[in-house]
Amino acid sequence: MTAKILDAKNAKVIQRGRIISLAPVLRQLGTDRKGVITVMLALLLPIMVGFIGLGVEVGMWFQLKRDIQTAADSAAIAGAFDVASGSSTSATVLTAATTNATSNGYDASEDTLTAVNPPTTGSNTSDDDAVEVNISSPVNLLFAGMFLESSITVAARAVASTYTGGDEACVLSLSGSAAKSINASGGAAVTMDGCVMAANSTASNAISVSNNSSLTTECLTTAGGVDLDGTITYGADCSGATTGASQIDDPYSDLAIPAEAATCDTETDPDVDNDFTLDQNDTNGDGVVVFCSNISINDSTPLEFESDTVYVFKGADLSINGGSDVTGTNVTFIFTGSGSDWGSVSINGNSDVNLSAQGAGSGDYAGILFYQDGDTTSQANNNFTFNGGSDTELMGVVYVPQNKVTFNGGNEVDGNDCLQIVANEVAFGGNAIMSNVCDASSGVDPLYSEVYIKLIE
């Protein structure tokens, strides 16, 4: 018998003569949960997979960021090393940076790398030794494409620069290529007390000590190689010469010639007057005396340069000869000129010379004793020479960036003097005894013998 609903309002049916209520059945259906999880899982699974995939994709972005940051860091350091070599150009810095970045995951077919010296952004744009590297890498979107309309680029930036350290140097040869840029020959006996000798030359014999010569120094360091046939005695902390080192920047290249050098002051013949005084020579009363003719001192009568004075030799030479007795405290000698006329100094033949530079707090020329203009032409008659048998006490910096400083035969710069030689080349012949005992009062800035590279941004 077919069921027939008799009372729809009360959900009752008659089945085979019996009246049956549907309410319990409907209540049972309402509480039945069988299959719901499957339905919910089917609905939520695409969303869950999407979030998991998006999380993995973002993690890949962070990994890429770390990878290209490593490449940028190493590229900046490589570029800074190229700058420290002293022969860098924009092209060589970029090549060094790109080569190093490639070995650390940089892909030139997809990524972009720029390397500039000095940096064009950040806080080190005035640091000529610094290299800035930027690397960018495009990312193809996967799940993120559901939320982002365009692709993204992951970028990294690094800046590296040089800093100096190690032991203090008292001798620095600036030439980048000269053979024997520091040279001890002719039976020289050179003692450099408590300091390092450094050469920027990349020549295979940048530092040379020939047979029958001896050298005592704290240590030797050079960008090139050494040729040491003589007797070498190192300090306790030095196991031997350091070769292939980074070049050291010229520490005084930014020091300018005084504006007063444009005008010549009235000169006094030292052989007649035997005393340089501000009253006679300092026309402007500014503590700067300018000589435009050679000064040759040949008299044993004691001669004293006026204290707290800068003496400028404009196209003029200073010669101290034959038994002269010359002193000067808190003085600076500057040699400049133009064309083919440039100033230089020579101290010769059994002269007695005692000169000291201005101390700390004395202005631009604190610590500077002899300073030759960096524009001076490189030629033999512009060299600085300290010759045979003189009893010389020099305290301060001897700076000759384009020419050679030579100490020959029997020179002794001893005691507790603070002497620093920075020249294109430095040569020793005969006995030369020097010391380097500098303190804060000397005004001589420490010159460190090693160059390091570090990330600064």
Buried (B, 14 or more C-beta within 10 A) or exposed (E): EEEEEEEEEEBBBBEEEEEEEBEEEEEEEEEEEEEEEEEEEEEEEEEEEEEEBBEEBEEEBEEBBEBBBBBBBBBBBBBBBBBBBBEBEEEBBBBBBBEBBBEBBBEEEEBEBBBBBBBEEBEBBEBEBBBBBBBBBEBEBEBBEEEEEEEEEBBBBBBBBBEBEBBBBBBBBBBBBBBBBBBBBBBBBBBBBBBBBBBBBBBEBBBBBBEEBBBBBBBBBBBBBBBBEBEBEBBEEBEEBBBEBBBBBBBBEEBEBBEBBEEBBEBBEBBEEBEBBBEBBBBEEEBBBBBBEEBBBBBEEEBBBBBEBBBBBBBBBBBBBEBBBBBBBBBBBBBBBEEEBBBBBBBBBBBBBBBBBBBEEBEEBBBBBBBBBBEBBBEEEBBBBBBBBBBBBBBBBBBBBBBBBBBBBBBBBBEEBBBBBBBBBBBBBBBBBBBBBBEEEBBBBEBBBBBBBEBBB
